[in-house]
């Protein structure tokens, strides 16, 4: 964040440090766009590979995406085929995490709940992030992880997401503030927040893990803090 307000109408008056700051922002914005370009290219390039893997395993491309990299590699080397029953169970929900550098996958719903409850107990009550658009509001949390969650957002809600996309804009117009796990000052959420003049905190890393639908929070986008409060 800049230490003082910049008068952009007089760019010649910018200090050396301010000019260096804007140059860094310009380069980061370019790198962010290029990251998305190469991500899309990689998805396009990997699709034929997944088709071939599915052909060898007798699975659809969607089913292949529910296999771990270790399972795919072992299957290709040893000629093993994954159980469709196992994949169907994963499609219904699973928890995946690393323990002692080994990937663990849990399918049992009760065990998943216990693990999540244990994780939530260790989560802080106060969430900190980067102020992308200033303001201070209170509202009810709506977690938006994909386009199917957008209909949950009502006027005045606090939209909480891993990151936002152009598809989210209609819901963002309804929301009173935005909080994201990822992103920086040039992220989609940050840019839209400034355009709509709504409070926004990005880069919290844990907002979607700590908060849940129905929580009532204060979004202090002056100090970069989100706090659970009682109604």
C-alpha positions as CSV (number, residue, x, y, z in Angstrom):
1,X,0.0,0.0,0.0
2,X,1.2,3.5,-0.7
3,X,2.0,5.7,2.2
4,X,0.2,8.7,0.7
5,X,-2.6,9.5,-1.7
6,X,-1.3,9.8,-5.3
7,X,-2.7,12.5,-7.6
8,X,-2.8,10.5,-10.8
9,X,-3.7,13.6,-12.9
10,X,-0.1,14.8,-12.4
11,X,2.1,11.7,-13.1
12,X,5.2,13.9,-13.4
13,X,4.9,14.7,-9.7
14,X,5.3,11.1,-8.6
15,X,8.3,10.4,-6.4
16,X,10.9,7.9,-7.5
17,X,9.6,5.3,-5.0
18,X,6.0,5.7,-6.3
19,X,7.2,5.3,-9.9
20,X,9.0,2.1,-8.9
21,X,5.9,0.9,-7.2
22,X,3.7,1.4,-10.3
23,X,6.4,-0.4,-12.4
24,X,6.2,-3.4,-10.1
25,X,2.4,-3.4,-10.3
26,X,2.6,-3.2,-14.1
27,X,4.9,-6.2,-14.3
28,X,2.9,-8.2,-11.8
29,X,-0.3,-7.6,-13.7
30,X,1.4,-8.8,-16.9
31,X,2.8,-11.9,-15.1
32,X,-0.7,-12.6,-13.7
33,X,-2.3,-12.5,-17.2
34,X,0.5,-14.7,-18.6
35,X,0.0,-17.2,-15.8
36,X,-3.7,-17.5,-16.9
37,X,-2.7,-17.8,-20.5
38,X,-0.2,-20.7,-19.8
39,X,-2.7,-22.3,-17.5
40,X,-5.3,-22.5,-20.3
41,X,-2.7,-23.7,-22.7
42,X,-1.7,-26.5,-20.3
43,X,-5.3,-27.5,-19.9
44,X,-5.6,-27.7,-23.7
45,X,-2.4,-29.7,-24.0
46,X,-3.2,-32.1,-21.1
47,X,-6.7,-33.1,-22.4
48,X,-5.4,-35.6,-25.0
49,X,-3.1,-37.1,-22.4
50,X,-6.1,-37.7,-20.0
51,X,-8.0,-39.1,-22.9
52,X,-5.2,-41.7,-23.5
53,X,-4.9,-42.5,-19.8
54,X,-8.7,-43.0,-19.7
55,X,-8.5,-45.3,-22.8
56,X,-5.9,-47.4,-21.1
57,X,-7.7,-47.6,-17.8
58,X,-11.2,-47.9,-19.3
59,X,-12.3,-44.6,-17.7
60,X,-13.8,-41.3,-18.9
61,X,-11.7,-38.2,-18.7
62,X,-13.8,-37.0,-15.8
63,X,-13.2,-40.2,-13.9
64,X,-9.4,-39.9,-14.5
65,X,-9.4,-36.6,-12.7
66,X,-10.4,-38.3,-9.5
67,X,-7.2,-40.4,-9.5
68,X,-4.1,-39.2,-7.7
69,X,-0.8,-38.7,-9.7
70,X,0.6,-41.7,-7.9
71,X,-2.3,-43.9,-8.9
72,X,-2.0,-42.9,-12.5
73,X,1.8,-43.5,-12.6
74,X,1.5,-46.9,-10.8
75,X,-1.4,-47.9,-13.1
76,X,0.6,-47.0,-16.2
77,X,3.8,-48.8,-15.1
78,X,2.2,-51.9,-13.6
79,X,-0.9,-52.1,-15.8
80,X,-3.3,-51.8,-12.9
81,X,-6.8,-50.5,-13.4
82,X,-8.5,-48.4,-10.8
83,X,-11.9,-49.5,-9.4
84,X,-14.8,-47.6,-10.8
85,X,-16.6,-48.1,-7.5
86,X,-13.8,-46.3,-5.7
87,X,-14.0,-43.4,-8.2
88,X,-17.7,-43.1,-7.8
89,X,-17.3,-42.9,-4.0
90,X,-14.8,-40.1,-4.5
91,X,-17.2,-38.3,-6.8
92,X,-19.7,-38.2,-3.9
93,X,-17.1,-36.4,-1.7
94,X,-13.7,-37.0,-0.2
95,X,-11.0,-35.3,1.9
96,X,-7.4,-35.3,0.5
97,X,-4.4,-34.1,2.5
98,X,-0.7,-34.8,3.0
99,X,0.5,-36.6,6.1
100,X,4.3,-37.2,6.6
101,X,4.7,-36.3,2.9
102,X,2.3,-39.1,1.9
103,X,-1.1,-38.4,0.2
104,X,-4.0,-39.5,2.3
105,X,-7.6,-39.8,0.9
106,X,-10.6,-40.2,3.2
107,X,-14.0,-41.3,1.9
108,X,-15.9,-42.0,5.1
109,X,-18.2,-39.0,5.8
110,X,-18.0,-39.3,9.6
111,X,-14.2,-39.4,9.5
112,X,-14.1,-36.4,7.1
113,X,-16.3,-34.5,9.5
114,X,-14.0,-35.3,12.4
115,X,-10.9,-34.1,10.5
116,X,-12.6,-30.9,9.4
117,X,-13.8,-30.2,13.0
118,X,-10.2,-30.7,14.2
119,X,-8.9,-28.3,11.5
120,X,-11.6,-25.7,12.4
121,X,-10.6,-25.8,16.1
122,X,-7.1,-24.7,15.1
123,X,-8.3,-21.9,12.9
124,X,-8.1,-18.3,14.2
125,X,-11.2,-16.2,14.8
126,X,-9.6,-13.2,13.1
127,X,-8.8,-13.3,9.4
128,X,-6.1,-11.0,8.0
129,X,-5.5,-10.0,4.4
130,X,-4.6,-7.3,2.0
131,X,-6.9,-4.2,1.6
132,X,-7.8,-4.0,-2.0
133,X,-10.7,-1.5,-1.7
134,X,-11.3,0.5,1.5
135,X,-14.5,0.4,3.6
136,X,-16.0,-1.1,6.7
137,X,-19.2,-3.2,6.6
138,X,-21.1,-5.9,8.5
139,X,-22.9,-8.7,6.8
140,X,-23.8,-12.3,6.5
141,X,-21.3,-14.6,4.8
142,X,-22.1,-16.5,1.6
143,X,-19.4,-18.9,0.5
144,X,-19.1,-18.9,-3.3
145,X,-16.8,-21.7,-4.6
146,X,-18.3,-22.0,-8.1
147,X,-21.1,-20.5,-10.3
148,X,-23.7,-22.8,-8.8
149,X,-23.2,-20.9,-5.5
150,X,-23.9,-17.5,-6.9
151,X,-27.7,-17.8,-6.4
152,X,-27.1,-17.8,-2.6
153,X,-25.9,-14.2,-2.6
154,X,-28.5,-11.7,-1.5
155,X,-28.2,-7.9,-1.3
156,X,-25.9,-6.9,1.6
157,X,-24.2,-10.3,2.0
158,X,-20.4,-10.7,2.3
159,X,-19.2,-12.7,-0.7
160,X,-16.4,-15.0,0.4
161,X,-14.5,-17.0,-2.2
162,X,-11.2,-18.6,-3.0
163,X,-11.0,-16.1,-5.9
164,X,-13.5,-14.4,-8.2
165,X,-14.2,-14.6,-11.9
166,X,-16.1,-12.5,-14.5
167,X,-19.1,-14.9,-14.0
168,X,-19.3,-13.7,-10.4
169,X,-20.0,-10.0,-11.2
170,X,-23.8,-10.1,-10.9
171,X,-23.5,-11.6,-7.4
172,X,-20.8,-9.1,-6.6
173,X,-23.1,-6.2,-7.4
174,X,-25.5,-7.6,-4.8
175,X,-22.8,-8.2,-2.1
176,X,-21.7,-5.5,0.3
177,X,-18.1,-6.7,0.5
178,X,-15.7,-9.3,-0.9
179,X,-13.2,-11.5,0.9
180,X,-10.9,-13.9,-1.0
181,X,-8.3,-16.5,-0.1
182,X,-6.1,-15.6,-3.0
183,X,-5.2,-12.5,-5.0
184,X,-3.5,-9.2,-4.7
185,X,-4.1,-5.6,-5.7
186,X,-4.5,-6.5,-9.4
187,X,-6.8,-9.5,-8.9
188,X,-10.3,-9.7,-10.3
189,X,-11.9,-9.2,-6.9
190,X,-9.8,-6.1,-6.2
191,X,-10.5,-4.4,-9.5
192,X,-14.2,-5.0,-9.4
193,X,-14.4,-3.9,-5.8
194,X,-12.7,-0.6,-6.7
195,X,-15.1,-0.1,-9.6
196,X,-18.1,-0.8,-7.4
197,X,-16.6,1.1,-4.5
198,X,-17.1,-1.8,-2.1
199,X,-14.8,-3.0,0.7
200,X,-12.6,-5.9,-0.3
201,X,-9.9,-7.9,1.4
202,X,-7.9,-10.4,-0.6
203,X,-5.0,-12.8,0.0
204,X,-6.4,-14.1,3.4
205,X,-5.4,-17.7,2.6
206,X,-8.0,-19.1,5.0
207,X,-11.3,-17.2,4.7
208,X,-13.2,-20.0,3.0
209,X,-11.9,-22.5,5.5
210,X,-12.7,-20.5,8.6
211,X,-16.0,-19.0,7.6
212,X,-19.3,-20.7,6.6
213,X,-22.6,-19.7,5.2
214,X,-24.6,-17.8,7.7
215,X,-21.7,-16.4,9.8
216,X,-22.1,-12.8,10.6
217,X,-18.8,-10.8,10.1
218,X,-17.3,-7.4,10.2
219,X,-15.2,-6.6,7.1
220,X,-12.7,-4.0,8.2
221,X,-11.1,-3.1,4.9
222,X,-9.2,-0.3,6.5
223,X,-6.9,-2.5,8.6
224,X,-7.4,-5.7,6.5
225,X,-9.2,-7.7,9.1
226,X,-12.4,-9.9,9.0
227,X,-13.9,-10.7,12.4
228,X,-16.8,-13.0,13.3
229,X,-19.4,-11.1,15.4
230,X,-22.7,-11.9,17.0
231,X,-25.9,-10.4,15.6
